[in-house]
């Protein structure tokens, strides 16, 4: 399942044998994405996203919890944005033109059809926090595709990387190298 999967359903019998014999290891693959909206906290594996509703959504992006450090000097307008880390970077983020992230100590903001000269993805260290303020129109805030809230002008949310690490089970005898995995994914998606 997903980019980090090294096994498929056809490997099920072998996987059960490896588990029974203790021939696996648990690997940390980085922190989860933490979303703070109002007084609640949500966690995502793949991404936090903001999507426009009927028209574009306008927002300002800041580094940190305050509005003292804008990343860009003006409001962004477009279909929204995606915030992801290494785990989710090969999913929705990649299809929206964002980078594949190999470092577990960074996260990325990818803008979706944003207007203006500053619409390239932004990569931040995992010790940083991102604040987004809605300045015009409306948008839907989602966490791994699940709707959290409908945002209006004046609403804001913050995203950072949680200290809660994601852990997966790896089978050393079945681990696929990154280049082979990317090649397999690309070939599977190519039209023949």
N, C-alpha and C positions, 0 to 999 in steps of 0.2 A: 504494500500500500504506500503510494507516494514515493518521493525521491529517495528517501532513506531506506527503502525496502531493498534488501539483498536477496529475498526469497519470494517465491510465488506459491500459489496453491498446489502446484505440481510437486513442490518440495516438502509437502506437509509430513509425510512419513519420515523423511530424513531429519526434519526439524524436531519432531517428537523424540527420535532416538538421541539426537544431540542434547536436547534438554534433559532427558532422563539420565544421560551419562555425564552431565555437568560440563559438557564441551561448548561453553558459551561464556561471554563476558558482558557485563553491563557497562555501557559507555555513556558518558555525559556529552550531549551535543549542544550545549549552550542554554541560556536562559529563555524563559517564556517572555512574550511581550506582555507588558502590564499597561492596562488602560484605566485611567481615572476619569470618571465623569460624575459630576456632582459629588456626593459623598460615598460613591460606590467604586469598587475596584473589580476589574474583569481581567482574565488572562486568556491569551491567544497563543496557539501553536504556530499558525501560519501568518495571519495578518490582522491588523486593525485597519478599517477603511472608512472613508467618508465619501458618500455618493450624492450627487445632485438628485433632485426630485423632478421638477417640471422644466427647469432651466438650469443654467450654470449656478454653481455655488461659489461665493467669494469668501476667502478666509485669509488670515495672517498666520504666519508660522514663526515661532520664537524658539530660541534655544534657552532652556530653563523654564522655571515655573512662572517667572514674571514677564512683563511686556517690555523689559529694558533692552533685550537683545534680539531684535528681529533678524531673522536669517536673510530675508529680502526686504528692501526698503518700502515695499508697497504690497497691497493685497493681491493675492493670486485669485484668478477666476478660471473655472473649468468644470470638468465633470467630477472632480474630487481628488482624493489622494489615497495612497496605500502606505502603511508603515509595516515593515517586516524585518526579520532577522535572517540568519543563515538558513534556518529550517524552512521558512516559507518563501525564501527568495526564488526558488525554482518553480513556484506555482503562479498565482495571479500576478505577482510582482513582475516576473519575467515576461509574461504575456503582455503586460502594460509597458514594456520597454525598460524595466528596471534591471539592475545588475544581478548576476548570480554572486552571492556572498559566500566566500569560503572561510572567512574569519568569524569565530563565534563571539568575538569581543566588539562587534559593531552592529548597528542596525541602520536601516535605510528608509527614506521617505521618497516614494515615486509619485509624481503628479500625473493625474489622468486627464489628458487633453487640456492641459493648462495653457492659457494665453500668456504672452509676454516672453521677454528674452531669457528669463530665469526659470526654465521649466525642466532642467536636468535633475536627476535624482540627487538627494543629499544623503551622505553617509556620516553617521555620528558614532562616537565611541559609546560603549555600553554604560559608561558612568555619566552620560549626558541624559537630559530630559528634553522632550519636545512638547511645546504647547501650541495648540491650534485654536484660534478664535474665529467664529463665524461673524462676518461683517455685512453680508448681504445675501438675501434669498434663503433657501432651506436645503438641508442635506440629511441623509440617513447615516447614522453612525453604526458600524457593524464590527463585531468581534468574531473572527473565523466564520464570516457569513451570516451570523445570527444578529438580528437587529437589537441594538441596545437602546437607541432613542432617535427621535426626529429632532434635529437641531435647527434653531432659528437664530436670527441676528442677536448677538449678545451672548450666546452660549459658547462654552469652551470645553476642551478636554486636554488631557496630558497623556503622553505615552513615553515609556522607558522600558528598559530590560529588567526583568525581575531577577532576584537572587535565587528563585526557585528554578533549578535546572531541569531540563528535559533529559530523561534517560531512556535508552533503548537497549534491547538485547541484540548482541552481535554474535555471529558464528564465524570465528576466524577462518575456518575452511571454506566459507561461502562469501566472504566480503568482496565486493566488486570495487575496482579502482574507479576514481572519479571520471577519468577520460573514457573508460569503457561504459560507465553508466550514462554519461551524456550522449555518447554515440548510440547506445541502445534506445534512449528516449527519443532522440532525433529521428532515427531510422523508423521507429514505430509510428511516428507522427507524419512521416512523409507519405505523400500520395503516390501510389504505384500505378 
